[in-house]
Amino acid sequence: MVKFKEPINPFYFLCAVFGVAFTVTACAYGLLLLRGNRGLNLATNDAPQHPLMSFLDRYGMIILGVEVALLVAVSLAAILLDHYRGKRIKSSRKP
């Protein structure tokens, strides 16, 4: 009996990419909030703030929201593709 090998789901790769991007952004945004709460904001000490921190200060919540939405969409697409392929394989194996 020949064993059928399923094709790789391309949405798994996208889930990993968006998951890593979300994790890095969330950690950087968390660091921004932690530094702000502890009074370690470099901008108040007449020193320039790091460009990443000023960018996240302006657009951090928007970026996190977009990344979560993309992660949800890609995860649902991966689940639906697996479900579709599973049903197609089952229907092709029935006599």
MOPAC internal coordinates of N, CA, C and O (Angstrom, degrees):
PM7 1SCF
backbone

  N    0.0000 0     0.00 0     0.00 0    0    0    0
  C    1.4460 1     0.00 0     0.00 0    1    0    0
  C    1.5385 1   108.50 1     0.00 0    2    1    0
  O    1.2310 1   121.19 1   -48.95 1    3    2    1
  N    1.2914 1   115.33 1   131.05 1    3    2    1
  C    1.4573 1   121.56 1  -179.37 1    5    3    2
  C    1.5247 1   108.69 1   -82.44 1    6    5    3
  O    1.2310 1   121.42 1   -50.75 1    7    6    5
  N    1.3162 1   114.89 1   129.25 1    7    6    5
  C    1.4576 1   119.52 1   179.71 1    9    7    6
  C    1.5274 1   109.15 1   -87.26 1   10    9    7
  O    1.2310 1   120.95 1   -52.07 1   11   10    9
  N    1.3254 1   115.78 1   127.93 1   11   10    9
  C    1.4601 1   121.96 1  -178.32 1   13   11   10
  C    1.5232 1   109.48 1   -82.52 1   14   13   11
  O    1.2310 1   120.50 1   -51.96 1   15   14   13
  N    1.3282 1   116.65 1   128.04 1   15   14   13
  C    1.4513 1   121.40 1   177.96 1   17   15   14
  C    1.5266 1   108.73 1  -101.26 1   18   17   15
  O    1.2310 1   121.29 1   -57.89 1   19   18   17
  N    1.3283 1   115.14 1   122.11 1   19   18   17
  C    1.4638 1   119.77 1   179.76 1   21   19   18
  C    1.5171 1   110.47 1   -71.85 1   22   21   19
  O    1.2310 1   120.25 1   -37.41 1   23   22   21
  N    1.3202 1   117.12 1   142.59 1   23   22   21
  C    1.4725 1   119.21 1   174.16 1   25   23   22
  C    1.5286 1   110.22 1   -68.97 1   26   25   23
  O    1.2310 1   121.23 1   -25.16 1   27   26   25
  N    1.2980 1   115.26 1   154.84 1   27   26   25
  C    1.4612 1   120.83 1  -179.66 1   29   27   26
  C    1.5227 1   109.52 1   -71.85 1   30   29   27
  O    1.2310 1   121.10 1   -42.26 1   31   30   29
  N    1.3046 1   115.50 1   137.74 1   31   30   29
  C    1.4587 1   121.57 1   178.23 1   33   31   30
  C    1.5309 1   108.29 1   -80.56 1   34   33   31
  O    1.2310 1   119.46 1   -64.77 1   35   34   33
  N    1.3352 1   118.63 1   115.23 1   35   34   33
  C    1.4710 1   120.19 1  -177.13 1   37   35   34
  C    1.5304 1   112.92 1   -67.56 1   38   37   35
  O    1.2310 1   120.17 1   160.92 1   39   38   37
  N    1.3087 1   117.29 1   -19.08 1   39   38   37
  C    1.4579 1   119.87 1  -179.39 1   41   39   38
  C    1.5321 1   112.02 1   -72.78 1   42   41   39
  O    1.2310 1   119.82 1   159.65 1   43   42   41
  N    1.3383 1   117.96 1   -20.35 1   43   42   41
  C    1.4608 1   120.36 1   175.78 1   45   43   42
  C    1.5207 1   110.39 1   -63.64 1   46   45   43
  O    1.2310 1   120.27 1   138.33 1   47   46   45
  N    1.3199 1   117.08 1   -41.67 1   47   46   45
  C    1.4624 1   120.99 1   178.09 1   49   47   46
  C    1.5274 1   110.38 1   -63.00 1   50   49   47
  O    1.2310 1   120.69 1   136.27 1   51   50   49
  N    1.3264 1   116.28 1   -43.73 1   51   50   49
  C    1.4675 1   119.79 1   178.98 1   53   51   50
  C    1.5174 1   111.91 1   -65.62 1   54   53   51
  O    1.2310 1   120.38 1   144.79 1   55   54   53
  N    1.3365 1   116.88 1   -35.21 1   55   54   53
  C    1.4667 1   120.16 1   175.87 1   57   55   54
  C    1.5232 1   110.57 1   -61.50 1   58   57   55
  O    1.2310 1   120.65 1   137.54 1   59   58   57
  N    1.3192 1   116.36 1   -42.46 1   59   58   57
  C    1.4614 1   120.27 1   179.69 1   61   59   58
  C    1.5233 1   110.84 1   -65.78 1   62   61   59
  O    1.2310 1   120.26 1   136.24 1   63   62   61
  N    1.3284 1   117.10 1   -43.76 1   63   62   61
  C    1.4701 1   120.74 1  -179.14 1   65   63   62
  C    1.5285 1   110.54 1   -63.37 1   66   65   63
  O    1.2310 1   120.10 1   131.10 1   67   66   65
  N    1.3245 1   117.41 1   -48.90 1   67   66   65
  C    1.4624 1   120.24 1  -179.28 1   69   67   66
  C    1.5287 1   111.50 1   -68.47 1   70   69   67
  O    1.2310 1   120.09 1   147.54 1   71   70   69
  N    1.3207 1   117.43 1   -32.46 1   71   70   69
  C    1.4624 1   120.45 1   177.16 1   73   71   70
  C    1.5192 1   112.00 1   -65.95 1   74   73   71
  O    1.2310 1   120.37 1   137.67 1   75   74   73
  N    1.3226 1   116.89 1   -42.33 1   75   74   73
  C    1.4662 1   120.67 1   177.60 1   77   75   74
  C    1.5274 1   110.16 1   -66.75 1   78   77   75
  O    1.2310 1   120.39 1   136.93 1   79   78   77
  N    1.3270 1   116.87 1   -43.07 1   79   78   77
  C    1.4704 1   120.30 1   179.12 1   81   79   78
  C    1.5293 1   110.66 1   -61.32 1   82   81   79
  O    1.2310 1   120.34 1   137.68 1   83   82   81
  N    1.3302 1   116.95 1   -42.32 1   83   82   81
  C    1.4578 1   120.21 1   178.65 1   85   83   82
  C    1.5188 1   111.12 1   -64.42 1   86   85   83
  O    1.2310 1   120.20 1   137.66 1   87   86   85
  N    1.3251 1   117.23 1   -42.34 1   87   86   85
  C    1.4620 1   121.16 1  -179.40 1   89   87   86
  C    1.5207 1   111.61 1   -62.59 1   90   89   87
  O    1.2310 1   120.41 1   135.09 1   91   90   89
  N    1.3227 1   116.83 1   -44.91 1   91   90   89
  C    1.4646 1   120.49 1   179.50 1   93   91   90
  C    1.5321 1   110.68 1   -64.94 1   94   93   91
  O    1.2310 1   120.20 1   136.62 1   95   94   93
  N    1.3148 1   117.23 1   -43.38 1   95   94   93
  C    1.4647 1   120.66 1   179.54 1   97   95   94
  C    1.5255 1   110.97 1   -65.42 1   98   97   95
  O    1.2310 1   120.11 1   137.82 1   99   98   97
  N    1.3186 1   117.39 1   -42.18 1   99   98   97
  C    1.4634 1   120.53 1  -179.95 1  101   99   98
  C    1.5326 1   110.98 1   -65.14 1  102  101   99
  O    1.2310 1   119.98 1   140.99 1  103  102  101
  N    1.3222 1   117.65 1   -39.01 1  103  102  101
  C    1.4677 1   120.32 1   177.71 1  105  103  102
  C    1.5236 1   111.18 1   -66.50 1  106  105  103
  O    1.2310 1   120.08 1   138.14 1  107  106  105
  N    1.3188 1   117.46 1   -41.86 1  107  106  105
  C    1.4645 1   120.72 1   178.62 1  109  107  106
  C    1.5263 1   110.68 1   -65.79 1  110  109  107
  O    1.2310 1   120.40 1   139.29 1  111  110  109
  N    1.3239 1   116.83 1   -40.71 1  111  110  109
  C    1.4613 1   120.17 1   178.88 1  113  111  110
  C    1.5253 1   110.11 1   -67.78 1  114  113  111
  O    1.2310 1   120.23 1   141.22 1  115  114  113
  N    1.3103 1   117.16 1   -38.78 1  115  114  113
  C    1.4699 1   120.96 1   175.78 1  117  115  114
  C    1.5206 1   111.68 1   -62.24 1  118  117  115
  O    1.2310 1   120.30 1   140.46 1  119  118  117
  N    1.3159 1   117.03 1   -39.54 1  119  118  117
  C    1.4619 1   121.04 1   176.54 1  121  119  118
  C    1.5233 1   110.65 1   -64.29 1  122  121  119
  O    1.2310 1   120.39 1   139.65 1  123  122  121
  N    1.3151 1   116.87 1   -40.35 1  123  122  121
  C    1.4601 1   121.24 1   176.78 1  125  123  122
  C    1.5262 1   110.70 1   -59.66 1  126  125  123
  O    1.2310 1   120.45 1   133.89 1  127  126  125
  N    1.3279 1   116.74 1   -46.11 1  127  126  125
  C    1.4629 1   120.62 1  -179.62 1  129  127  126
  C    1.5232 1   111.09 1   -67.41 1  130  129  127
  O    1.2310 1   120.11 1   140.69 1  131  130  129
  N    1.3200 1   117.39 1   -39.31 1  131  130  129
  C    1.4614 1   121.35 1   179.32 1  133  131  130
  C    1.5256 1   110.94 1   -63.75 1  134  133  131
  O    1.2310 1   120.75 1   135.95 1  135  134  133
  N    1.3127 1   116.17 1   -44.05 1  135  134  133
  C    1.4624 1   119.88 1   178.90 1  137  135  134
  C    1.5247 1   110.95 1   -65.84 1  138  137  135
  O    1.2310 1   120.40 1   142.59 1  139  138  137
  N    1.3071 1   116.84 1   -37.41 1  139  138  137
  C    1.4656 1   120.00 1   177.88 1  141  139  138
  C    1.5180 1   112.36 1   -66.68 1  142  141  139
  O    1.2310 1   120.39 1   140.36 1  143  142  141
  N    1.3297 1   116.86 1   -39.64 1  143  142  141
  C    1.4593 1   120.76 1  -179.99 1  145  143  142
  C    1.5173 1   112.52 1   -70.86 1  146  145  143
  O    1.2310 1   120.04 1   149.07 1  147  146  145
  N    1.3066 1   117.53 1   -30.93 1  147  146  145
  C    1.4654 1   121.14 1  -179.43 1  149  147  146
  C    1.5257 1   112.57 1   -89.71 1  150  149  147
  O    1.2310 1   120.03 1   179.39 1  151  150  149
  N    1.3029 1   117.55 1    -0.61 1  151  150  149
  C    1.4520 1   120.51 1   178.78 1  153  151  150
  C    1.5117 1   113.24 1    76.70 1  154  153  151
  O    1.2310 1   120.19 1  -153.96 1  155  154  153
  N    1.3144 1   117.24 1    26.04 1  155  154  153
  C    1.4563 1   121.16 1  -179.39 1  157  155  154
  C    1.5180 1   111.95 1   -98.52 1  158  157  155
  O    1.2310 1   120.60 1  -157.69 1  159  158  157
  N    1.2874 1   116.45 1    22.31 1  159  158  157
  C    1.4535 1   120.54 1  -179.32 1  161  159  158
  C    1.5216 1   109.11 1   -70.09 1  162  161  159
  O    1.2310 1   120.40 1   -62.09 1  163  162  161
  N    1.3115 1   116.84 1   117.91 1  163  162  161
  C    1.4577 1   120.88 1  -176.28 1  165  163  162
  C    1.5217 1   112.30 1   -69.02 1  166  165  163
  O    1.2310 1   119.87 1   157.12 1  167  166  165
  N    1.3076 1   117.86 1   -22.88 1  167  166  165
  C    1.4621 1   120.59 1  -177.80 1  169  167  166
  C    1.5329 1   111.16 1   -67.76 1  170  169  167
  O    1.2310 1   119.27 1   153.25 1  171  170  169
  N    1.3207 1   119.00 1   -26.75 1  171  170  169
  C    1.4613 1   121.17 1   179.62 1  173  171  170
  C    1.5189 1   111.89 1   -77.94 1  174  173  171
  O    1.2310 1   119.95 1   163.09 1  175  174  173
  N    1.3212 1   117.69 1   -16.91 1  175  174  173
  C    1.4693 1   121.34 1  -178.93 1  177  175  174
  C    1.5254 1   111.32 1   -96.17 1  178  177  175
  O    1.2310 1   119.73 1  -155.35 1  179  178  177
  N    1.3110 1   118.13 1    24.65 1  179  178  177
  C    1.4650 1   124.23 1  -178.90 1  181  179  178
  C    1.5223 1   112.83 1    59.43 1  182  181  179
  O    1.2310 1   120.21 1  -159.55 1  183  182  181
  N    1.2981 1   117.20 1    20.45 1  183  182  181
  C    1.4659 1   121.50 1   174.82 1  185  183  182
  C    1.5214 1   107.43 1  -108.98 1  186  185  183
  O    1.2310 1   119.83 1   -35.32 1  187  186  185
  N    1.3102 1   117.94 1   144.68 1  187  186  185
  C    1.4719 1   119.09 1  -179.47 1  189  187  186
  C    1.5264 1   111.42 1   -67.32 1  190  189  187
  O    1.2310 1   121.42 1   -39.04 1  191  190  189
  N    1.3156 1   114.90 1   140.96 1  191  190  189
  C    1.4622 1   120.60 1   177.99 1  193  191  190
  C    1.5259 1   109.24 1   -79.52 1  194  193  191
  O    1.2310 1   120.92 1   -32.38 1  195  194  193
  N    1.3177 1   115.84 1   147.62 1  195  194  193
  C    1.4668 1   120.13 1   179.07 1  197  195  194
  C    1.5261 1   109.04 1   -59.04 1  198  197  195
  O    1.2310 1   119.83 1   -39.75 1  199  198  197
  N    1.3427 1   117.94 1   140.25 1  199  198  197
  C    1.4786 1   120.05 1  -177.71 1  201  199  198
  C    1.5287 1   113.66 1   -59.19 1  202  201  199
  O    1.2310 1   119.99 1   144.99 1  203  202  201
  N    1.3292 1   117.63 1   -35.01 1  203  202  201
  C    1.4648 1   119.78 1   178.73 1  205  203  202
  C    1.5188 1   110.64 1   -65.59 1  206  205  203
  O    1.2310 1   120.43 1   138.82 1  207  206  205
  N    1.3147 1   116.79 1   -41.18 1  207  206  205
  C    1.4563 1   119.76 1  -179.41 1  209  207  206
  C    1.5304 1   111.70 1   -67.78 1  210  209  207
  O    1.2310 1   120.10 1   141.01 1  211  210  209
  N    1.3227 1   117.41 1   -38.99 1  211  210  209
  C    1.4671 1   118.50 1   177.98 1  213  211  210
  C    1.5336 1   110.82 1   -69.65 1  214  213  211
  O    1.2310 1   120.40 1   145.24 1  215  214  213
  N    1.3394 1   116.84 1   -34.76 1  215  214  213
  C    1.4647 1   120.42 1   176.47 1  217  215  214
  C    1.5291 1   110.41 1   -65.21 1  218  217  215
  O    1.2310 1   120.31 1   135.49 1  219  218  217
  N    1.3359 1   117.02 1   -44.51 1  219  218  217
  C    1.4631 1   120.17 1   179.03 1  221  219  218
  C    1.5205 1   111.68 1   -68.77 1  222  221  219
  O    1.2310 1   120.51 1   149.60 1  223  222  221
  N    1.3151 1   116.64 1   -30.40 1  223  222  221
  C    1.4563 1   119.63 1   177.44 1  225  223  222
  C    1.5248 1   110.57 1   -63.67 1  226  225  223
  O    1.2310 1   120.54 1   142.14 1  227  226  225
  N    1.3298 1   116.58 1   -37.86 1  227  226  225
  C    1.4666 1   120.93 1   179.65 1  229  227  226
  C    1.5305 1   112.85 1   -80.59 1  230  229  227
  O    1.2310 1   120.47 1   133.12 1  231  230  229
  N    1.3264 1   116.71 1   -46.88 1  231  230  229
  C    1.4686 1   120.89 1  -168.55 1  233  231  230
  C    1.5337 1   114.50 1  -118.33 1  234  233  231
  O    1.2310 1   119.59 1  -169.93 1  235  234  233
  N    1.3211 1   118.39 1    10.07 1  235  234  233
  C    1.4617 1   121.89 1  -173.85 1  237  235  234
  C    1.5209 1   114.60 1   -58.69 1  238  237  235
  O    1.2310 1   120.52 1   131.77 1  239  238  237
  N    1.3310 1   116.62 1   -48.23 1  239  238  237
  C    1.4698 1   119.07 1  -178.40 1  241  239  238
  C    1.5246 1   111.86 1   -67.48 1  242  241  239
  O    1.2310 1   120.25 1   144.38 1  243  242  241
  N    1.3118 1   117.12 1   -35.62 1  243  242  241
  C    1.4657 1   120.35 1   177.99 1  245  243  242
  C    1.5265 1   109.72 1   -65.80 1  246  245  243
  O    1.2310 1   120.64 1   135.11 1  247  246  245
  N    1.3231 1   116.39 1   -44.89 1  247  246  245
  C    1.4670 1   120.47 1   179.86 1  249  247  246
  C    1.5227 1   110.66 1   -62.14 1  250  249  247
  O    1.2310 1   120.30 1   134.97 1  251  250  249
  N    1.3286 1   117.03 1   -45.03 1  251  250  249
  C    1.4648 1   120.14 1   179.18 1  253  251  250
  C    1.5283 1   111.09 1   -62.87 1  254  253  251
  O    1.2310 1   120.05 1   139.50 1  255  254  253
  N    1.3150 1   117.51 1   -40.50 1  255  254  253
  C    1.4594 1   120.45 1   178.46 1  257  255  254
  C    1.5154 1   112.56 1   -63.69 1  258  257  255
  O    1.2310 1   120.52 1   137.57 1  259  258  257
  N    1.3262 1   116.61 1   -42.43 1  259  258  257
  C    1.4715 1   120.79 1   178.34 1  261  259  258
  C    1.5223 1   110.17 1   -65.44 1  262  261  259
  O    1.2310 1   120.48 1   138.18 1  263  262  261
  N    1.3322 1   116.69 1   -41.82 1  263  262  261
  C    1.4699 1   119.40 1   179.91 1  265  263  262
  C    1.5210 1   111.61 1   -65.16 1  266  265  263
  O    1.2310 1   120.03 1   140.81 1  267  266  265
  N    1.3132 1   117.54 1   -39.19 1  267  266  265
  C    1.4745 1   120.04 1   177.27 1  269  267  266
  C    1.5213 1   110.04 1   -64.60 1  270  269  267
  O    1.2310 1   120.29 1   136.71 1  271  270  269
  N    1.3304 1   117.04 1   -43.29 1  271  270  269
  C    1.4624 1   120.10 1   179.55 1  273  271  270
  C    1.5320 1   111.04 1   -62.44 1  274  273  271
  O    1.2310 1   120.24 1   137.50 1  275  274  273
  N    1.3310 1   117.15 1   -42.50 1  275  274  273
  C    1.4677 1   120.28 1   177.69 1  277  275  274
  C    1.5205 1   111.20 1   -65.37 1  278  277  275
  O    1.2310 1   120.43 1   139.95 1  279  278  277
  N    1.3284 1   116.78 1   -40.05 1  279  278  277
  C    1.4622 1   120.13 1   179.21 1  281  279  278
  C    1.5197 1   111.25 1   -64.43 1  282  281  279
  O    1.2310 1   120.15 1   139.54 1  283  282  281
  N    1.3193 1   117.32 1   -40.46 1  283  282  281
  C    1.4680 1   120.71 1   177.39 1  285  283  282
  C    1.5265 1   110.54 1   -64.91 1  286  285  283
  O    1.2310 1   120.31 1   135.10 1  287  286  285
  N    1.3315 1   117.01 1   -44.90 1  287  286  285
  C    1.4668 1   120.81 1  -178.30 1  289  287  286
  C    1.5271 1   111.39 1   -63.31 1  290  289  287
  O    1.2310 1   120.22 1   135.68 1  291  290  289
  N    1.3218 1   117.19 1   -44.32 1  291  290  289
  C    1.4648 1   120.44 1  -178.57 1  293  291  290
  C    1.5262 1   110.29 1   -69.91 1  294  293  291
  O    1.2310 1   120.01 1   143.06 1  295  294  293
  N    1.3295 1   117.59 1   -36.94 1  295  294  293
  C    1.4707 1   120.05 1   177.69 1  297  295  294
  C    1.5256 1   110.96 1   -64.37 1  298  297  295
  O    1.2310 1   120.59 1   136.09 1  299  298  297
  N    1.3184 1   116.47 1   -43.91 1  299  298  297
  C    1.4712 1   119.46 1   177.25 1  301  299  298
  C    1.5248 1   111.44 1   -63.64 1  302  301  299
  O    1.2310 1   120.36 1   141.44 1  303  302  301
  N    1.3227 1   116.91 1   -38.56 1  303  302  301
  C    1.4643 1   119.88 1   177.82 1  305  303  302
  C    1.5275 1   110.97 1   -63.99 1  306  305  303
  O    1.2310 1   120.06 1   140.33 1  307  306  305
  N    1.3266 1   117.49 1   -39.67 1  307  306  305
  C    1.4683 1   120.81 1   178.00 1  309  307  306
  C    1.5271 1   110.78 1   -64.08 1  310  309  307
  O    1.2310 1   120.63 1   136.62 1  311  310  309
  N    1.3182 1   116.39 1   -43.38 1  311  310  309
  C    1.4663 1   120.56 1   179.46 1  313  311  310
  C    1.5220 1   110.63 1   -64.06 1  314  313  311
  O    1.2310 1   120.41 1   134.66 1  315  314  313
  N    1.3296 1   116.82 1   -45.34 1  315  314  313
  C    1.4652 1   120.36 1  -178.63 1  317  315  314
  C    1.5325 1   111.85 1   -65.84 1  318  317  315
  O    1.2310 1   120.15 1   141.28 1  319  318  317
  N    1.3231 1   117.32 1   -38.72 1  319  318  317
  C    1.4635 1   119.92 1   178.29 1  321  319  318
  C    1.5255 1   110.79 1   -65.58 1  322  321  319
  O    1.2310 1   120.03 1   137.95 1  323  322  321
  N    1.3288 1   117.54 1   -42.05 1  323  322  321
  C    1.4653 1   120.18 1   176.53 1  325  323  322
  C    1.5211 1   111.16 1   -62.81 1  326  325  323
  O    1.2310 1   120.44 1   138.70 1  327  326  325
  N    1.3237 1   116.76 1   -41.30 1  327  326  325
  C    1.4641 1   120.70 1   179.06 1  329  327  326
  C    1.5285 1   110.72 1   -64.10 1  330  329  327
  O    1.2310 1   120.58 1   135.51 1  331  330  329
  N    1.3171 1   116.50 1   -44.49 1  331  330  329
  C    1.4622 1   121.00 1   179.41 1  333  331  330
  C    1.5314 1   111.10 1   -62.59 1  334  333  331
  O    1.2310 1   120.41 1   134.14 1  335  334  333
  N    1.3244 1   116.82 1   -45.86 1  335  334  333
  C    1.4682 1   120.14 1   179.52 1  337  335  334
  C    1.5231 1   111.69 1   -64.81 1  338  337  335
  O    1.2310 1   120.54 1   142.47 1  339  338  337
  N    1.3224 1   116.57 1   -37.53 1  339  338  337
  C    1.4598 1   119.73 1   178.62 1  341  339  338
  C    1.5194 1   112.04 1   -64.42 1  342  341  339
  O    1.2310 1   120.07 1   136.96 1  343  342  341
  N    1.3155 1   117.48 1   -43.04 1  343  342  341
  C    1.4653 1   120.90 1   177.86 1  345  343  342
  C    1.5256 1   111.39 1   -65.46 1  346  345  343
  O    1.2310 1   120.87 1   140.87 1  347  346  345
  N    1.3360 1   115.93 1   -39.13 1  347  346  345
  C    1.4627 1   119.66 1  -179.89 1  349  347  346
  C    1.5256 1   110.93 1   -65.72 1  350  349  347
  O    1.2310 1   119.92 1   140.60 1  351  350  349
  N    1.3241 1   117.76 1   -39.40 1  351  350  349
  C    1.4630 1   121.13 1   179.12 1  353  351  350
  C    1.5120 1   110.13 1   -67.77 1  354  353  351
  O    1.2310 1   120.26 1   138.03 1  355  354  353
  N    1.3473 1   117.11 1   -41.97 1  355  354  353
  C    1.4612 1   120.42 1   178.94 1  357  355  354
  C    1.5239 1   111.35 1   -61.75 1  358  357  355
  O    1.2310 1   120.53 1   137.97 1  359  358  357
  N    1.3278 1   116.59 1   -42.03 1  359  358  357
  C    1.4601 1   119.28 1  -177.20 1  361  359  358
  C    1.5262 1   111.12 1   -71.99 1  362  361  359
  O    1.2310 1   119.61 1   152.07 1  363  362  361
  N    1.3275 1   118.35 1   -27.93 1  363  362  361
  C    1.4615 1   119.71 1   178.86 1  365  363  362
  C    1.5274 1   112.06 1   -78.90 1  366  365  363
  O    1.2310 1   119.83 1   160.39 1  367  366  365
  N    1.3196 1   117.93 1   -19.61 1  367  366  365
  C    1.4741 1   121.62 1  -179.32 1  369  367  366
  C    1.5203 1   112.51 1   -88.44 1  370  369  367
  O    1.2310 1   119.91 1   162.99 1  371  370  369
  N    1.3205 1   117.78 1   -17.01 1  371  370  369
  C    1.4666 1   119.89 1   179.51 1  373  371  370
  C    1.5272 1   109.94 1   -68.98 1  374  373  371
  O    1.2310 1   120.58 1   -42.23 1  375  374  373
  N    1.3429 1   116.50 1   137.77 1  375  374  373
  C    1.4690 1   119.78 1   179.53 1  377  375  374
  C    1.5105 1   114.05 1   -73.48 1  378  377  375
  O    1.2310 1   120.10 1   180.00 1  379  378  377

